[in-house]
Amino acid sequence: MPEGDTVFLAGRKLDKALAGRVLLRTDFRHPALATTDLAGSTVLGVRTVGKHLFTRFSGDLSLHSHLKMDGSWEIYRPGARWRHPAHHARVVLDAESVRVVGFRVHDLELLPTGEESRLVGHLGPDLLDPQWSDEHEARAVAALTADPVRELGIALLDQRIMAGVGNLYKCEICFLLGVTPWTPVSGVDGAKTVRLARKLLLANAWRHEQSTTGDLARGRRNWVYERTRQGCFRCGGRLRVADQGRDTRDVQARPTWFCPRCQRGPAPQLRNGPAR
């Protein structure tokens, strides 16, 4: 599933391409929206909340979409060849000199703009909210620390606590805090954790490359995430990777990387040795 910064960047690109334009043609290839026609509507803008996108139109209408694991929104000139098969397209929005296509986008729903909170009101504060304030931080910290025995890695993925962290940032946040993802939330400073999460997402919000090390070179962007072959970016030691979340109902199991040298705390016992 894409991180919040990936969705944020997609939203900004869509907003730049469509905001203020009148739709000339729309094609919704989704059973619930198959008869929808928004031609003649003006696109007012695109809003992101965590990993959710809302494309807003005149007439108090919003199109909700979620990228999940395989979705994408792409921008083309009219007549340009698409980079994905046409049968993967779920939405096509045409305006003057631009065509926007949503490939494999999920959870599509057209709803009154005033009802957007119905779909995202359960989420915690959006780490990339332009209006982020001390109040947002306090809410996220309170939600994070409300269950002190919960595994930190599981809590970081819980969008009800703070919206935007995915598996990449989960692993990297835990590394930078010096603890394993299986460490209980009580083992870290809540405010420091929330600030670090926001800092990392902000650093990458306006670029395609995601780096937590500050280095944008290929193979040097992350401390531990997907570095099984290279080893820890800090100490060079062998990493361990295990699924986290297998025994929980609210978070899907994710492969989780960590460095046993640089990170203290509990970790699962692996049958096949110290690394894979």
Backbone as CSV, one residue per row, in Angstrom:
resi,resn,N_x,N_y,N_z,CA_x,CA_y,CA_z,C_x,C_y,C_z
1,MET,0.846,-1.192,0.000,0.000,0.000,0.000,0.883,1.244,0.000
2,PRO,0.596,2.256,-0.839,1.450,3.436,-0.898,1.425,4.219,0.405
3,GLU,2.526,4.901,0.666,2.615,5.750,1.852,1.818,7.034,1.608
4,GLY,1.576,7.762,2.692,0.799,8.987,2.584,1.427,10.028,1.683
5,ASP,2.769,10.068,1.633,3.414,11.071,0.788,3.211,10.767,-0.695
6,THR,3.120,9.479,-1.052,2.850,9.096,-2.440,1.463,9.564,-2.862
7,VAL,0.491,9.375,-1.976,-0.868,9.818,-2.267,-0.937,11.342,-2.314
8,PHE,-0.241,11.997,-1.402,-0.195,13.459,-1.379,0.340,14.003,-2.704
9,LEU,1.440,13.424,-3.197,2.027,13.886,-4.454,1.079,13.629,-5.617
10,ALA,0.420,12.480,-5.623,-0.559,12.193,-6.682,-1.673,13.224,-6.667
11,GLY,-2.123,13.591,-5.479,-3.174,14.593,-5.362,-2.746,15.954,-5.866
12,ARG,-1.508,16.328,-5.559,-1.016,17.636,-6.011,-0.901,17.680,-7.535
13,LYS,-0.461,16.568,-8.140,-0.354,16.507,-9.596,-1.732,16.567,-10.251
14,LEU,-2.690,15.865,-9.673,-4.050,15.912,-10.201,-4.637,17.310,-10.072
15,ASP,-4.396,17.937,-8.943,-4.914,19.284,-8.721,-4.340,20.257,-9.751
16,LYS,-3.051,20.143,-10.001,-2.410,21.029,-10.980,-2.968,20.803,-12.380
17,ALA,-3.268,19.555,-12.700,-3.742,19.225,-14.049,-5.201,19.590,-14.270
18,LEU,-6.019,19.517,-13.216,-7.465,19.617,-13.416,-8.135,20.829,-12.781
19,ALA,-7.592,21.364,-11.720,-8.286,22.424,-10.981,-8.613,23.607,-11.880
20,GLY,-9.871,24.007,-11.867,-10.334,25.132,-12.660,-10.766,24.775,-14.065
21,ARG,-10.600,23.529,-14.464,-10.953,23.117,-15.813,-12.382,22.557,-15.870
22,VAL,-13.007,22.742,-17.011,-14.341,22.193,-17.249,-14.185,20.826,-17.911
23,LEU,-14.861,19.830,-17.401,-14.790,18.489,-17.973,-15.578,18.430,-19.275
24,LEU,-14.935,17.903,-20.296,-15.579,17.762,-21.600,-16.228,16.389,-21.747
25,ARG,-15.639,15.391,-21.085,-16.164,14.028,-21.162,-15.710,13.255,-19.944
26,THR,-16.558,12.388,-19.451,-16.163,11.505,-18.355,-16.588,10.081,-18.678
27,ASP,-15.792,9.123,-18.217,-16.074,7.715,-18.467,-15.761,6.955,-17.181
28,PHE,-16.823,6.520,-16.496,-16.658,5.779,-15.257,-16.865,4.295,-15.544
29,ARG,-15.804,3.532,-15.446,-15.858,2.101,-15.741,-15.943,1.310,-14.428
30,HIS,-17.010,1.590,-13.732,-17.248,0.997,-12.421,-18.750,0.760,-12.310
31,PRO,-19.163,-0.423,-11.894,-20.592,-0.748,-11.910,-21.489,0.288,-11.244
32,ALA,-21.079,0.779,-10.089,-21.942,1.706,-9.354,-21.992,3.089,-9.986
33,LEU,-21.022,3.400,-10.872,-20.954,4.741,-11.465,-21.071,4.707,-12.982
34,ALA,-21.436,3.575,-13.529,-21.410,3.390,-14.985,-22.260,4.404,-15.737
35,THR,-23.336,4.881,-15.153,-24.220,5.822,-15.843,-23.928,7.277,-15.478
36,THR,-22.899,7.506,-14.678,-22.569,8.868,-14.242,-21.943,9.663,-15.377
37,ASP,-22.372,10.891,-15.540,-21.822,11.787,-16.558,-21.601,13.157,-15.918
38,LEU,-20.332,13.533,-15.782,-19.989,14.822,-15.164,-19.519,15.844,-16.189
39,ALA,-19.760,15.586,-17.462,-19.386,16.548,-18.496,-20.077,17.877,-18.224
40,GLY,-19.317,18.958,-18.336,-19.835,20.288,-18.054,-19.538,20.746,-16.643
41,SER,-19.130,19.841,-15.770,-18.770,20.214,-14.405,-17.371,20.826,-14.383
42,THR,-17.129,21.676,-13.414,-15.809,22.267,-13.213,-15.113,21.552,-12.064
43,VAL,-13.856,21.211,-12.275,-13.082,20.592,-11.199,-12.603,21.708,-10.266
44,LEU,-13.000,21.630,-9.020,-12.646,22.667,-8.047,-11.296,22.424,-7.388
45,GLY,-10.871,21.174,-7.346,-9.581,20.861,-6.738,-9.534,19.416,-6.285
46,VAL,-8.367,19.018,-5.801,-8.169,17.652,-5.320,-7.623,17.726,-3.901
47,ARG,-8.260,17.011,-3.011,-7.873,16.983,-1.603,-7.425,15.576,-1.236
48,THR,-6.374,15.458,-0.430,-5.952,14.164,0.077,-6.073,14.153,1.592
49,VAL,-6.467,13.011,2.116,-6.539,12.802,3.562,-5.897,11.453,3.838
50,GLY,-4.692,11.463,4.376,-3.986,10.204,4.546,-3.781,9.544,3.204
51,LYS,-4.371,8.376,3.021,-4.226,7.638,1.771,-5.472,7.711,0.895
52,HIS,-6.363,8.652,1.203,-7.608,8.834,0.454,-7.516,10.091,-0.410
53,LEU,-8.120,10.031,-1.607,-8.181,11.182,-2.501,-9.637,11.579,-2.737
54,PHE,-9.868,12.880,-2.766,-11.185,13.414,-3.103,-11.013,14.429,-4.228
55,THR,-11.582,14.125,-5.399,-11.606,15.077,-6.505,-12.945,15.797,-6.423
56,ARG,-12.882,17.104,-6.262,-14.098,17.882,-6.018,-14.567,18.576,-7.285
57,PHE,-15.889,18.533,-7.500,-16.493,19.132,-8.683,-17.535,20.169,-8.272
58,SER,-17.856,21.044,-9.209,-18.957,21.977,-8.981,-20.234,21.179,-8.780
59,GLY,-21.190,21.785,-8.099,-22.415,21.061,-7.801,-22.336,20.269,-6.522
60,ASP,-21.319,20.587,-5.673,-21.175,19.933,-4.372,-21.001,18.428,-4.502
61,LEU,-20.113,18.011,-5.421,-19.848,16.596,-5.615,-18.360,16.306,-5.446
62,SER,-18.053,15.154,-4.857,-16.672,14.706,-4.702,-16.569,13.253,-5.142
63,LEU,-15.477,12.921,-5.833,-15.188,11.538,-6.190,-14.109,11.027,-5.250
64,HIS,-14.463,10.035,-4.454,-13.511,9.427,-3.530,-12.810,8.263,-4.216
65,SER,-11.506,8.136,-3.979,-10.762,6.989,-4.498,-9.631,6.651,-3.540
66,HIS,-9.178,5.404,-3.630,-8.092,4.910,-2.798,-7.190,4.088,-3.704
67,LEU,-5.869,4.252,-3.567,-4.947,3.551,-4.455,-4.699,2.112,-4.028
68,LYS,-4.830,1.823,-2.741,-4.498,0.499,-2.193,-3.128,0.058,-2.708
69,MET,-2.990,-1.201,-3.107,-1.664,-1.709,-3.476,-1.278,-1.399,-4.924
70,ASP,-2.263,-1.300,-5.820,-1.919,-1.281,-7.239,-2.541,-0.128,-8.017
71,GLY,-3.197,0.813,-7.336,-3.865,1.893,-8.052,-2.937,3.045,-8.414
72,SER,-3.343,3.813,-9.409,-2.579,5.006,-9.790,-3.465,5.957,-10.578
73,TRP,-3.171,7.238,-10.465,-3.783,8.271,-11.294,-2.696,8.800,-12.215
74,GLU,-2.983,8.850,-13.524,-1.971,9.289,-14.482,-2.540,10.362,-15.404
75,ILE,-1.655,11.226,-15.844,-2.038,12.398,-16.637,-1.450,12.268,-18.043
76,TYR,-2.279,12.470,-19.059,-1.856,12.334,-20.447,-2.357,13.517,-21.271
77,ARG,-1.718,13.711,-22.387,-2.288,14.583,-23.405,-3.327,13.782,-24.189
78,PRO,-4.390,14.414,-24.651,-5.400,13.677,-25.420,-4.768,12.938,-26.592
79,GLY,-5.109,11.671,-26.724,-4.582,10.861,-27.821,-3.284,10.154,-27.505
80,ALA,-2.629,10.498,-26.391,-1.366,9.852,-26.031,-1.615,8.402,-25.623
81,ARG,-0.618,7.567,-25.858,-0.738,6.149,-25.522,-0.648,5.963,-24.011
82,TRP,-1.537,5.152,-23.465,-1.535,4.892,-22.035,-0.421,3.913,-21.663
83,ARG,0.089,4.058,-20.460,1.156,3.167,-19.988,0.621,1.864,-19.391
84,HIS,-0.708,1.770,-19.259,-1.323,0.563,-18.711,-2.444,0.110,-19.641
85,PRO,-2.816,-1.168,-19.586,-3.901,-1.661,-20.450,-5.207,-0.919,-20.181
86,ALA,-5.981,-0.731,-21.225,-7.239,0.008,-21.097,-8.206,-0.678,-20.143
87,HIS,-8.145,-2.002,-20.027,-9.097,-2.685,-19.158,-8.771,-2.480,-17.674
88,HIS,-7.634,-1.848,-17.382,-7.305,-1.503,-16.001,-7.836,-0.117,-15.622
89,ALA,-8.302,0.633,-16.606,-8.815,1.975,-16.337,-10.174,1.894,-15.662
90,ARG,-10.354,2.673,-14.602,-11.632,2.721,-13.890,-12.331,4.065,-14.069
91,VAL,-11.533,5.120,-14.315,-12.089,6.460,-14.490,-11.290,7.184,-15.565
92,VAL,-11.983,7.870,-16.458,-11.332,8.722,-17.453,-11.998,10.091,-17.389
93,LEU,-11.189,11.123,-17.151,-11.689,12.499,-17.080,-10.990,13.319,-18.157
94,ASP,-11.756,13.846,-19.094,-11.205,14.645,-20.183,-11.548,16.117,-20.002
95,ALA,-10.524,16.960,-20.120,-10.709,18.404,-20.156,-9.860,18.923,-21.311
96,GLU,-9.927,20.200,-21.560,-9.170,20.753,-22.678,-7.682,20.504,-22.486
97,SER,-7.063,19.830,-23.443,-5.625,19.557,-23.506,-5.117,18.603,-22.429
98,VAL,-5.999,17.941,-21.720,-5.526,17.004,-20.699,-6.515,15.855,-20.529
99,ARG,-5.981,14.680,-20.300,-6.783,13.494,-19.980,-6.195,12.868,-18.717
100,VAL,-7.032,12.619,-17.724,-6.620,11.989,-16.475,-7.285,10.625,-16.374
101,VAL,-6.478,9.614,-16.089,-6.983,8.239,-16.033,-6.636,7.621,-14.683
102,GLY,-7.639,7.043,-14.056,-7.415,6.310,-12.818,-7.354,4.822,-13.113
103,PHE,-6.155,4.228,-12.953,-5.963,2.808,-13.208,-6.053,2.030,-11.896
104,ARG,-6.887,1.004,-11.891,-7.037,0.124,-10.732,-7.312,0.888,-9.430
105,VAL,-7.922,2.062,-9.525,-8.263,2.788,-8.311,-9.428,2.088,-7.614
106,HIS,-9.462,2.187,-6.310,-10.404,1.405,-5.523,-11.346,2.300,-4.723
107,ASP,-12.378,1.661,-4.168,-13.332,2.326,-3.266,-13.953,3.560,-3.904
108,LEU,-14.205,3.501,-5.195,-14.768,4.650,-5.892,-16.181,4.942,-5.391
109,GLU,-16.411,6.201,-5.090,-17.737,6.616,-4.649,-17.910,8.101,-4.953
110,LEU,-19.058,8.438,-5.517,-19.416,9.832,-5.752,-20.371,10.250,-4.630
111,LEU,-20.021,11.316,-3.929,-20.812,11.725,-2.773,-20.811,13.234,-2.648
112,PRO,-21.764,13.804,-1.897,-21.749,15.248,-1.658,-20.453,15.654,-0.954
113,THR,-19.861,16.743,-1.378,-18.604,17.191,-0.790,-18.716,17.362,0.720
114,GLY,-19.862,17.823,1.167,-20.050,18.017,2.599,-20.079,16.739,3.405
115,GLU,-20.108,15.588,2.721,-20.149,14.303,3.418,-18.828,13.544,3.356
116,GLU,-17.741,14.199,2.939,-16.457,13.506,2.846,-16.031,12.893,4.175
117,SER,-16.383,13.565,5.259,-15.983,13.061,6.577,-16.578,11.689,6.871
118,ARG,-17.646,11.326,6.182,-18.238,10.001,6.374,-17.243,8.900,6.042
119,LEU,-16.326,9.179,5.124,-15.357,8.174,4.692,-14.016,8.304,5.393
120,VAL,-13.712,9.477,5.927,-12.388,9.668,6.544,-12.468,10.230,7.958
121,GLY,-13.674,10.406,8.469,-13.813,10.981,9.794,-13.244,10.116,10.900
122,HIS,-13.085,8.812,10.629,-12.543,7.899,11.637,-11.022,7.944,11.703
123,LEU,-10.389,8.607,10.751,-8.929,8.645,10.693,-8.353,9.604,11.724
124,GLY,-7.119,9.328,12.108,-6.399,10.256,12.963,-5.922,11.444,12.153
125,PRO,-5.236,12.390,12.775,-4.743,13.569,12.053,-3.860,13.182,10.865
126,ASP,-4.067,13.868,9.755,-3.290,13.631,8.545,-1.923,14.278,8.718
127,LEU,-0.865,13.476,8.650,0.490,13.976,8.878,0.914,15.016,7.847
128,LEU,0.245,15.056,6.704,0.576,16.036,5.668,-0.507,17.100,5.520
129,ASP,-1.334,17.234,6.535,-2.359,18.272,6.522,-1.686,19.648,6.495
130,PRO,-1.983,20.482,5.480,-1.382,21.820,5.414,-1.712,22.678,6.640
131,GLN,-2.782,22.336,7.335,-3.194,23.095,8.517,-2.722,22.427,9.813
132,TRP,-1.722,21.558,9.721,-1.229,20.845,10.899,-0.885,21.827,12.023
133,SER,-1.276,21.470,13.233,-1.092,22.362,14.383,-0.694,21.552,15.613
134,ASP,-0.436,22.258,16.708,-0.130,21.591,17.969,-1.297,20.703,18.409
135,GLU,-2.505,21.116,18.060,-3.678,20.326,18.414,-3.679,18.993,17.677
136,HIS,-3.301,19.017,16.404,-3.198,17.772,15.647,-2.169,16.842,16.293
137,GLU,-1.021,17.414,16.638,0.020,16.597,17.257,-0.465,15.998,18.575
138,ALA,-1.116,16.798,19.385,-1.598,16.319,20.682,-2.590,15.179,20.510
139,ARG,-3.472,15.282,19.505,-4.439,14.215,19.245,-3.736,12.929,18.843
140,ALA,-2.733,13.046,17.976,-2.012,11.864,17.516,-1.240,11.221,18.669
141,VAL,-0.609,12.027,19.492,0.149,11.492,20.619,-0.779,10.786,21.602
142,ALA,-1.914,11.399,21.879,-2.877,10.794,22.805,-3.372,9.452,22.275
143,ALA,-3.662,9.391,20.975,-4.149,8.141,20.386,-3.051,7.077,20.369
144,LEU,-1.817,7.494,20.082,-0.703,6.545,20.023,-0.429,5.923,21.385
145,THR,-0.451,6.733,22.403,-0.088,6.267,23.743,-1.265,5.700,24.532
146,ALA,-2.459,5.686,23.936,-3.647,5.202,24.647,-3.544,3.718,24.977
147,ASP,-2.814,2.958,24.165,-2.624,1.526,24.409,-1.127,1.270,24.554
148,PRO,-0.563,1.441,25.749,0.893,1.394,25.941,1.529,0.039,25.690
149,VAL,0.749,-1.051,25.712,1.347,-2.371,25.503,1.292,-2.810,24.040
150,ARG,0.662,-2.032,23.205,0.546,-2.390,21.785,1.911,-2.303,21.111
151,GLU,2.178,-3.197,20.164,3.434,-3.154,19.427,3.516,-1.857,18.635
152,LEU,4.662,-1.197,18.714,4.814,0.101,18.059,4.566,0.002,16.559
153,GLY,5.088,-1.024,15.919,4.910,-1.157,14.474,3.454,-1.283,14.076
154,ILE,2.667,-1.992,14.865,1.240,-2.130,14.592,0.546,-0.784,14.788
155,ALA,0.911,-0.075,15.853,0.288,1.221,16.130,0.588,2.233,15.030
156,LEU,1.801,2.211,14.498,2.162,3.170,13.451,1.354,2.966,12.182
157,LEU,0.945,1.737,11.913,0.159,1.463,10.708,-1.328,1.724,10.900
158,ASP,-1.742,1.985,12.121,-3.143,2.214,12.424,-3.516,3.635,12.015
159,GLN,-4.247,3.763,10.914,-4.586,5.081,10.379,-5.542,5.850,11.287
160,ARG,-6.118,5.170,12.268,-6.986,5.856,13.230,-6.179,6.667,14.228
161,ILE,-4.880,6.395,14.308,-4.001,7.136,15.219,-3.445,8.367,14.516
162,MET,-2.822,8.153,13.388,-2.368,9.246,12.522,-2.316,8.699,11.112
163,ALA,-2.776,9.469,10.168,-2.957,8.994,8.804,-1.745,9.300,7.936
164,GLY,-1.262,8.265,7.240,-0.203,8.480,6.264,0.959,7.518,6.344
165,VAL,1.193,6.894,7.503,2.339,5.997,7.654,2.018,4.632,7.045
166,GLY,2.917,4.152,6.191,2.820,2.817,5.627,3.984,1.967,6.100
167,ASN,4.168,0.817,5.476,5.157,-0.138,5.977,6.586,0.377,5.885
168,LEU,6.893,1.115,4.810,8.242,1.670,4.678,8.570,2.568,5.867
169,TYR,7.701,3.545,6.110,7.987,4.491,7.190,7.884,3.822,8.553
170,LYS,7.037,2.807,8.690,6.976,2.075,9.951,8.349,1.526,10.315
171,CYS,8.966,0.826,9.352,10.285,0.236,9.606,11.336,1.306,9.871
172,GLU,11.299,2.379,9.099,12.327,3.412,9.222,12.162,4.240,10.497
173,ILE,10.925,4.509,10.895,10.680,5.246,12.136,11.219,4.444,13.318
174,CYS,10.921,3.162,13.347,11.412,2.325,14.443,12.932,2.296,14.472
175,PHE,13.557,2.210,13.293,15.027,2.223,13.251,15.574,3.528,13.826
176,LEU,15.039,4.645,13.389,15.541,5.937,13.845,15.275,6.170,15.328
177,LEU,14.274,5.510,15.874,14.022,5.584,17.313,14.905,4.608,18.084
178,GLY,15.569,3.699,17.364,16.474,2.755,18.000,15.793,1.582,18.665
179,VAL,14.559,1.282,18.258,13.825,0.168,18.859,13.284,-0.736,17.770
180,THR,12.995,-1.996,18.115,12.387,-2.902,17.154,10.904,-2.579,17.017
181,PRO,10.311,-2.929,15.904,8.872,-2.673,15.727,7.988,-3.431,16.709
182,TRP,8.523,-4.436,17.376,7.748,-5.204,18.358,7.830,-4.598,19.763
183,THR,8.545,-3.510,19.887,8.636,-2.802,21.155,7.270,-2.227,21.527
184,PRO,6.845,-2.325,22.777,5.567,-1.714,23.152,5.628,-0.200,23.029
185,VAL,4.500,0.396,22.752,4.437,1.849,22.594,5.010,2.567,23.816
186,SER,4.858,1.978,24.989,5.375,2.599,26.216,6.887,2.743,26.209
187,GLY,7.561,2.048,25.276,9.017,2.107,25.218,9.568,3.276,24.431
188,VAL,8.709,4.141,23.895,9.177,5.287,23.123,8.476,6.548,23.604
189,ASP,9.022,7.685,23.219,8.409,8.982,23.512,7.345,9.242,22.444
190,GLY,6.093,9.388,22.859,5.001,9.548,21.909,5.134,10.769,21.036
191,ALA,5.464,11.905,21.645,5.585,13.147,20.877,6.735,13.054,19.883
192,LYS,7.860,12.487,20.308,9.008,12.337,19.409,8.651,11.456,18.226
193,THR,7.881,10.419,18.481,7.484,9.488,17.423,6.597,10.171,16.394
194,VAL,5.610,10.916,16.845,4.705,11.613,15.932,5.475,12.653,15.116
195,ARG,6.356,13.405,15.768,7.129,14.426,15.052,8.054,13.809,14.016
196,LEU,8.642,12.671,14.343,9.522,11.996,13.394,8.724,11.503,12.187
197,ALA,7.549,10.932,12.434,6.711,10.462,11.328,6.361,11.612,10.389
198,ARG,5.965,12.719,10.949,5.608,13.871,10.125,6.830,14.411,9.378
199,LYS,7.961,14.455,10.036,9.190,14.955,9.405,9.557,14.123,8.180
200,LEU,9.479,12.806,8.307,9.862,11.939,7.190,8.904,12.081,6.012
201,LEU,7.607,12.130,6.295,6.649,12.280,5.204,6.780,13.641,4.530
202,LEU,6.984,14.682,5.324,7.154,16.019,4.742,8.380,16.089,3.848
203,ALA,9.458,15.422,4.254,10.704,15.467,3.487,10.537,14.871,2.101
204,ASN,9.565,13.973,1.934,9.405,13.264,0.666,8.121,13.598,-0.078
205,ALA,7.345,14.538,0.454,6.010,14.792,-0.077,6.004,15.353,-1.494
206,TRP,7.057,16.017,-1.910,7.047,16.700,-3.204,7.985,16.048,-4.229
207,ARG,8.381,14.785,-3.962,9.251,14.094,-4.918,8.861,12.625,-4.987
208,HIS,9.227,11.988,-6.089,8.899,10.582,-6.262,9.827,9.686,-5.437
209,GLU,11.079,10.081,-5.294,12.024,9.278,-4.526,11.732,9.417,-3.035
210,GLN,11.660,8.297,-2.343,11.435,8.314,-0.905,12.740,7.971,-0.200
211,SER,13.250,8.905,0.561,14.512,8.692,1.271,14.347,9.058,2.732
212,THR,14.785,8.171,3.603,14.801,8.464,5.039,16.215,8.719,5.534
213,THR,17.216,8.451,4.666,18.610,8.683,5.032,19.092,10.070,4.613
214,GLY,18.346,10.702,3.716,18.785,11.974,3.155,19.560,11.813,1.870
215,ASP,19.862,10.578,1.491,20.599,10.259,0.270,19.604,9.754,-0.761
216,LEU,19.610,10.349,-1.955,18.663,9.964,-3.000,19.225,8.942,-3.978
217,ALA,20.470,8.525,-3.797,21.065,7.541,-4.702,20.400,6.186,-4.508
218,ARG,20.231,5.460,-5.597,19.612,4.145,-5.540,20.409,3.235,-4.595
219,GLY,19.709,2.530,-3.746,20.359,1.625,-2.807,20.844,2.291,-1.535
220,ARG,20.653,3.611,-1.427,21.127,4.331,-0.242,20.020,5.179,0.391
221,ARG,18.783,4.909,0.029,17.694,5.781,0.469,17.104,5.383,1.816
222,ASN,17.234,4.118,2.188,16.619,3.654,3.427,17.651,3.058,4.366
223,TRP,17.311,3.062,5.649,18.192,2.495,6.672,18.080,0.969,6.712
224,VAL,16.864,0.454,6.725,16.681,-1.004,6.818,15.646,-1.543,5.835
225,TYR,14.679,-0.740,5.433,13.559,-1.235,4.625,14.047,-1.824,3.312
226,GLU,13.724,-3.101,3.072,14.076,-3.840,1.855,15.579,-3.857,1.584
227,ARG,16.380,-3.862,2.655,17.835,-3.902,2.510,18.389,-5.262,2.965
228,THR,17.643,-6.322,2.714,18.071,-7.651,3.146,19.449,-7.998,2.594
229,ARG,19.704,-7.723,1.341,20.991,-8.073,0.722,22.100,-7.101,1.105
230,GLN,21.781,-5.816,1.182,22.820,-4.822,1.454,23.198,-4.741,2.922
231,GLY,22.250,-5.057,3.811,22.511,-4.908,5.228,22.141,-3.529,5.729
232,CYS,22.312,-3.326,7.017,21.967,-2.052,7.654,22.782,-0.910,7.070
233,PHE,22.116,0.172,6.714,22.809,1.315,6.108,23.742,2.001,7.105
234,ARG,23.490,1.842,8.394,24.333,2.474,9.413,25.539,1.622,9.780
235,CYS,25.290,0.361,10.181,26.390,-0.458,10.683,26.868,-1.514,9.696
236,GLY,26.107,-1.756,8.648,26.480,-2.767,7.667,26.146,-4.179,8.069
237,GLY,25.565,-4.357,9.258,25.257,-5.695,9.737,24.073,-6.321,9.038
238,ARG,23.932,-7.632,9.223,22.834,-8.365,8.605,21.518,-7.960,9.261
239,LEU,20.514,-7.840,8.445,19.189,-7.478,8.922,18.347,-8.722,9.152
240,ARG,17.318,-8.549,9.958,16.309,-9.581,10.125,15.001,-9.051,9.544
241,VAL,14.207,-9.963,9.050,12.897,-9.581,8.511,11.884,-10.647,8.912
242,ALA,10.760,-10.193,9.418,9.692,-11.103,9.826,8.369,-10.402,9.623
243,ASP,7.309,-11.165,9.453,5.978,-10.575,9.332,5.525,-10.025,10.681
244,GLN,4.912,-8.866,10.645,4.306,-8.298,11.847,2.843,-8.019,11.557
245,GLY,1.989,-8.405,12.491,0.557,-8.180,12.317,-0.219,-9.428,12.007
246,ARG,0.443,-10.566,11.958,-0.225,-11.816,11.608,-1.338,-12.169,12.593
247,ASP,-1.159,-11.795,13.854,-2.120,-12.170,14.885,-3.092,-11.054,15.235
248,THR,-3.125,-9.996,14.427,-4.033,-8.888,14.704,-5.147,-8.863,13.673
249,ARG,-6.287,-8.294,14.046,-7.430,-8.243,13.149,-7.498,-6.947,12.361
250,ASP,-6.910,-5.870,12.916,-7.110,-4.555,12.306,-5.965,-4.114,11.402
251,VAL,-4.851,-4.843,11.383,-3.717,-4.483,10.535,-3.240,-5.735,9.811
252,GLN,-3.133,-5.664,8.495,-2.671,-6.800,7.708,-1.188,-7.045,7.958
253,ALA,-0.793,-8.314,7.996,0.604,-8.660,8.228,1.496,-8.049,7.153
254,ARG,2.622,-7.504,7.574,3.571,-6.872,6.656,4.981,-7.392,6.939
255,PRO,5.804,-7.617,5.898,7.208,-7.945,6.153,7.883,-6.740,6.802
256,THR,8.639,-6.999,7.856,9.171,-5.923,8.682,10.675,-6.110,8.874
257,TRP,11.453,-5.125,8.454,12.903,-5.187,8.537,13.399,-4.460,9.790
258,PHE,14.461,-4.997,10.386,15.085,-4.316,11.521,16.524,-4.802,11.682
259,CYS,17.326,-4.014,12.377,18.728,-4.330,12.598,18.915,-4.750,14.050
260,PRO,19.317,-5.998,14.310,19.482,-6.448,15.693,20.638,-5.757,16.414
261,ARG,21.527,-5.100,15.675,22.622,-4.356,16.318,22.181,-2.960,16.733
262,CYS,21.460,-2.291,15.857,21.125,-0.882,16.072,19.797,-0.671,16.800
263,GLN,18.975,-1.714,16.878,17.646,-1.568,17.460,17.477,-2.517,18.645
264,ARG,17.098,-1.966,19.759,16.879,-2.773,20.961,15.397,-3.136,21.066
265,GLY,15.107,-4.173,21.853,13.724,-4.529,22.089,13.387,-5.928,21.630
266,PRO,12.150,-6.362,21.854,11.725,-7.723,21.498,11.660,-7.920,19.996
267,ALA,11.813,-9.169,19.604,11.725,-9.542,18.186,11.291,-10.991,18.112
268,PRO,10.606,-11.382,17.057,10.155,-12.772,16.933,11.322,-13.712,16.669
269,GLN,11.157,-14.951,17.070,12.147,-15.969,16.772,11.908,-16.484,15.357
270,LEU,12.966,-16.486,14.559,12.838,-16.948,13.183,13.392,-18.361,13.051
271,ARG,12.678,-19.194,12.287,13.100,-20.577,12.140,14.304,-20.719,11.229
272,ASN,14.454,-19.814,10.279,15.470,-19.995,9.243,16.687,-19.113,9.460
273,GLY,17.078,-18.914,10.706,18.295,-18.165,10.963,18.037,-16.699,11.188
274,PRO,19.108,-15.904,11.323,18.991,-14.510,11.726,18.564,-13.569,10.638
275,ALA,18.552,-13.975,9.405,18.180,-13.052,8.321,17.670,-13.845,7.150
276,ARG,16.952,-13.135,6.276,16.570,-13.786,5.032,16.547,-12.739,3.935
